[in-house]
Amino acid sequence: MEFQEIDNDEDDGPPPGWEPITPPPPPPPPPPLSSDMAQMVCGSCRRLLKYLKGARYVRCSCCSTVNYVLEAQEVGQVKCGSCALLLMYPYGASSVRCSSCTNVTEIGVHNRRPPWSVQQGQATPPTNVVQ
């Protein structure tokens, strides 16, 4: 068997029109949540939404549901009577339906959130300073 030697000294380079494929740069990381921003979960599709603090309604960019924003002092918490999932409800609600098992949990008197004025306590009158 006879072998032929191939001369590899001549390199014409890549064919005409050939360009290397470079991957696109990775997307920049999301900016940190600033102090004037807040987050909530969409009540319909469960997507995390970011919004400006003070907004009363937030439209979900995924499903277009308009979500009512509740501030911390306007929300109560109770465990589901069936599956023990922690549920949040607006102050004054008499019951809340679990999004996981659909059980309706009554908000008893012991679970009702007191009005914000009661939570803050009564203002103490200023004391007179005698000199």
N, C-alpha and C positions, 0 to 999 in steps of 0.2 A: 504494500500500500504506500502510495506516494503522497506527501503533503505539500501543498502549495503555500508559500508564504505570501500574506497579503500586506501590501505596503500601506500602513496607517499614518504615514507622515503627513499626508495631505488632508487637511480638515477644511472643508468649505464653510463650516458654521451651520447655523440653523437654516431651514428652508426659507425662502422669501415670504414675508408677511407674518412670520411666527413671532409671537411675543409671550413672555412668561406670564402665567396667571398669578396674580398676587391676591391673597384673601383680603376681603374688606376689613378695615380696622374694627375692633369690638366697640359696641355702643358705650357711651360714657355711663358711669353709674348714676342712679337717680340722685338728685340733690337731697341733702338731709332735710328733715322736716323743720321748717323755721318756726319761730315762736308765734307767728301770726297764722299758722296753718294748723288744721286739725284733721283727724281721720275718723271714718265711720265705715260700717259694712252695709252694703246695699241690702235693703229688706227683701229684694226679689231674687237677684242672681248671686248674692253673697260676695260680690267683688269689693275689694278694699277701695274706698273713695277718699281722696284728699280734697279739702276745701278750706276756704278762708274762714277763720274764726269769726263768729258773729252772723254767719249766713243762717237763714231759717230753713231754707230748702236746698237740696243738692240733687241735681239730675245725674243719674248714672250714665257714663259714657258707653257702657256695654249694652244695657237693656232699655235705656231711656226712662226708667222709673224715677219719679220725683220722690225723694226721701225727705221726710220732715226731720230736722235736726233738733235733738233734745240736749240741753245743757246738763251737766252733772247734777245740779240741784233739782232737775226736773225728772230724774230717773230713779226708780226703785228696783230692787233685785229680790228675786225669790227663786227657790229651787222648784223645778217641775215636780208635781205630785206623783208622777208616774215613773219618769226615767232619771230624776234628780239633776237634770241639766240646769245650769244657772240661767235664769231668764231675766230680762230687763223689761220694765214696763213704765209708761208715763205716769207721773204722780196723779193720783185720783182714780186710776183704773180699778174696777172691781174684780177683774179676772184677766188672765193672760193665757194665750194658746201657745203651746210649745211648738217650735218650728221643726223639731226632730220627730216627736211621736204624736203630735197634734192633740195631746191631752189638754184640757182646759183646767188651769189651776186658779182657784179662787184666791183673791188677795184678802186675807183675813185682817182684822183690826190690828193684830200683832205684827203684821207685815206691811201695813200702810206707812208710807213715808210721811213724816210730819211736814207741815209747811216750812219753807225756807226761813221765815222769820223765827220760828220756834227752834230750828236747827242752829241758827246763829246765836240764839240766846237773847235775853233782854239787855238793852244797853244800860250800862251802869251810870248813874248820875255823877257828874263831876263833883269831886270833894272840894270843900272850901278850905283854902290854905290860910291859916291865921299866922300873921307875922309879928 
